[in-house]
């Protein structure tokens, strides 16, 4: 027997917020109720995928870290001039 949806989760928003939420749902071809349910339930099993900008910044930071480590390694391991 399938689980029946017998419980409700709700919140109050102002008219401006409600209209903005309706637009988001409509842009995805869903009713506000369907969209809200999808968004809320997605939080039960969140996926932590970075957006492309976050990935680019992370890659740049890691590249700079590698460059710094290489420079420091060479500085420590090169014989000092006499």
Secondary structure, 3 states (H helix, E strand, C coil): CCCCCCCCCCCCCCHHHHHHHHHHHHHCCCCHHHHHHHHHHHHHHCCCCCCHHHHHHHHHHHHHHHHHHHHHHHHHHCCCCC
